Amino acid sequence: MGIESRDYLRGESGPRPFGGGSGTDVVTKLIIANVVVFVLQLVTVQSGIVEYWLALGPGDVTSRFQIWRLVTYAFCHDPGSILHILFNMYLLYVTGRRIQSVYGSQEFLLFYLAAAIFSGLAFVLLELLLGQVGIVIGASGAVSAVFLVYAMRHPNELWRLFGLVPVQVKWLCGLFIVFNLQPVLLQLGGANPASGVAHSAHLGGVLFGFLYEHNHWQLSRLVGGLGKPRLRLPRRRSHLKVYTPEIESGNLESRVDELLKKVHEQGESSLTDKERAILSEASRRYRNRL
């Protein structure tokens, strides 16, 4: 089995191996931010000031050009239901940590925020199409994107439905998509399910997660490239060669397994420069075998 086919790492043709940022735990910070905003919602529930400025509605974007709401709505939750925030944060914690450990903290943060924006736009577009003026709050759209990427990377992993029935993640993700697609199709057909759930935002997150993983997008590289000068001066060819220590082929496989296990358990930031060099060399060798 090549190094690119492992869950922990993919080669240069795959998405972002060991990319973007330090070992900062972005998932935990996102959860804290959501909890802080939720507490503010609770203590201001009578005035509703938090949702007044952070929730997302079609007119907020198209008429008032309050673009920030495409992000801020994803940090609000229904103050009347503790389950709303608990479920979202639990799913983010379970799936987000493993995705972050592969892509890095910076890339994961950009992916999460972009997913929130994409999900918000999906909701706004459907509301405009149907001539409705609903508002949306909640991290469900962004978390749906994280869940979809997780399911694509670990499709056969077993979760216990209701804590009892073992089900592969890919089937749970499929059920989630069907559950959200049905009411959206009903709305497009003229019915009004009135479930109180922004199913279109969930589907927007799922679509963004699929496009992101399938197309191997790397948002940190895109954002980083915007601030770099485009002018390139000609460089003379160097006659120096970089020396890379050779690794015995017999020990390479076991060494790679040890390092990937370390990344999974401790995060990419725990690797030393020498260990990163070993993984890069291993990736190069496996590609040359194809």
N, C-alpha and C positions, 0 to 999 in steps of 0.2 A: 504493500500500500504506500503510495507516494505521500509526501508531506503535505501536498496541496489538498488531499482528500480528507485530512483529519479535521475534526470539529474545531480544534483550537487555532488552526493556522491554514491559510491558503497562500498560494504563490502569487506572483505579480499579476497573473491573469485574473485572479480572484479579488475579492474586496479587501482592501486596507489591512494587511497583516501588521500588527503591532503599530498602528498608526495613531498619530494625533494626540499629543499632550502628555502630561505627567500622570502620576498615579492618583490624582484627585478623585475622590469618590463622588462623582456627579449624581449618581442615583440617590444617594442619601441626601444630598443637598436639595435635589428636586423634591423629595418627599418632605423635607423640613419646610421648604418654601410653600408647598401646598397646605401643610398643616397650619403654618402661620397665617396664611390668607383665610383659611377656614375658621380659625379662632377669631380673626377680625370680622368675618361675616357674622359669627354668632353674637359678638358683643355689639354689633351695629345692626342687628336684624330688624329692629323697628324702623330705622331710617332707610336701610337697604343701600347705604352709600357705596359700599364696596362693589356690589354688583352693578350699581348705577354707572360706575366708571370702568368696570373691567369686563362685564358680560358682552357677548357679541350678538348683534342683530344685523339684518341686511342693510337697513338704513344707516347704521353706524359707519359702514364702509363705503356704501355707494353715494350717500348724500352728505354725511358729515365728515367723511374722510378720516375717521378715527382709526387709523391702521393698527395702532398698538393693540387693539382689542383682538386681533387675530392671534395674538400670543397670550394676552392676559386672561382671556376666558378660560384657558386650560389650567389655570391655577385656582379657579373658583369651583365650589361644589355646593350641592343643595344643602343648606343649613338645617333643613327639616329631616334629613336622612343621613345618619352616620354611616350607613352601609355604602352610600355612594362613594365617599372618599376612602373608606376602608378597603373596598374591593379594588378600586383603581390603584391605590398605593401598594397593596399586597401584590397585585399582578406586576406592577412596575418593579417592585423589589425582587420578585422571584425571577423574572425574565431579564430585567434590565442589567443586573449585575454581571450575568454571563456574556451578554452582548457587549457591555462596556469593557470587560476584560480582554476581549478580542480586538475591538476597534479603537480602544483608547478613550480617555475621558473627553477630550476636545471634540473628537468626531461624534461620540455618542450624544453630547449636548447639542451639537448642531443638527444632528439627525432628529432628536426629540423635538426641538423647537420648529424645525422645518415640517415635521409631521403634524404638529399642532396647527401651523399655518395652513397646510394643505387640507386638513380636516375641517378647519373653520371655513375655508373657501368652498368646500364641498357642501357644507350646510347652507351657506349664503346663496350659492347658485341654485340649490333646490328650492329654497324659500322664494327666491325671485321667480323661478320658473313656475311655481305653483301660486304665486301672488299672495304669499303668506308673510307674516311679520313676527314670527316667533323669535325667541332669543335662546342662546345656548351657553351653558357653563359646564365645566368638567374636563378632566384630563383623559377621558375615555378614548377620544380620537387619537391622541398621541400614543397612549398606552396600547391601543389596538395595533398601531404600526410596529411597536416593539414586539408585541406578541406574535405578529405575522412573521417578522424576521426570525424570531426564536423558533417558530414552528418550521420554517424553511431550513434552518440549520440543525434542528434536533427533531425531525419529524416522527421518529419511532420511539421517542422517550415516553415512558408511561407516567401518566398522572392519575390520581384517584378522584373520579367524579363523585361529588358529595362525600368525599373521604372514604368511599367504599369500592366503587367500581373502577378497575384499572382501564384506562383508555389512552391510546396513543395521542400525542399532542396534535398530530396532523388532523385527526378526526375531530378533536375539540375545536380546532381552528375552523374546520369546515362547517361544523354546527354553528359556530359563532357567526360566520359569514351568512349562512342561510337564515339564521334568526334575524339578522339585520337587513337582509336583502328583501325579504317578504313584505314588511311594512312599507318599504320605500317603493316597491313595485305597486302596492295597493294605492299609495298616494299618487303615483304617476297615472294610475288608472282611474282616478277620480274619487277614491274612497278617502276617508279620514280616520285612520286607526286611533289617533288621539292617545297614544301610549305614554306620552310625556318623556319619551327617550329620543335623543337626536341620532336616529339610526344612520342618517346620511353622513354625519360626522364620523361615526364608527367605520363606515364603508370607505370614506375618504382616507382615514388612517390606514386601513388594510391595503388600499390601492397604492398609497405612497410607500408603505413598507415593502410591497412586492416589487415596485419599480426600483426602489433603492437597492434591494438585495439582488434582484435579477440582473440589473444593469451595472452592478458593482460601482455605484456612485461613491465618490469620496469628497464630501463637502468641505472638510478641513483643507484639502489641497486647493479647492476652488476659491475659498475665502482667503487663504494665504496668498494665492497668486494675484489677487486683486491689488494688494499693496506693494507688489514687487515691480521695479522698473522694467520696462519692456526692451530698453536699449541693451544690446549685448555687444561687447567689444570682442574682436577676434583674439583668440588665444593661441599661443604657440604650442605645438604638440610636445608634450613632456616625454622624456625617455625613461622616466622613473616608473617602476612597477611596484604596485602594492603587494606586499608579501602576506599571504593568508596561510596560516598553519594548516598543514594537511591533517585530516582526521582519518583514522583507520576505518575502512568501510565496515568491518565487522562490528566495531563499537558505535558506529554512527547511529544506527537505528535505536539502540537502547538509550544512548545519550539524548537523542531527540525526544524520546518518550518521557524521559525524566524532566526535561526542560518544559515540555508542553504541559505536563502535570503541574509543574511549579507555577506556570502562568495561570492555569485554571484555578489553583488554590490560593495564590498570593497576588495575582495580577501581573500585568506586563512590566510594571515599574520595578518589580523585584529582580529582574534580569540584570546581570552585569554586562559590560561591553563585550567581554569574551564570550559569554553565553549567547548574546545576540549574533555575534559573528558566526558561531557554530550553526545557529538556525538558518542564517543567510546562506552559508556554504551548503548546508543540507538541502535547502530549497533549490539552489542552483544545480546540484547533482541530480536531484529527482527530475527536474525539468529536462535535463540533458538525456535522461533515459527514455523520454517519450518519443 
